[in-house]
């Protein structure tokens, strides 16, 4: 598990990658790392899912 500082850096790096439009595959952390989760969280905040129209039922 990364230190608090490492986690903040990973979130920031993910956000910056999302803002640049990089694909999520550029994440530098392995799949088993907590830092990968932090990076993806930052990435997701910068590249939110497009709004879905409400479905009329």
Order of alpha helices (4+ residues) and beta strands (2+ residues): alpha-alpha
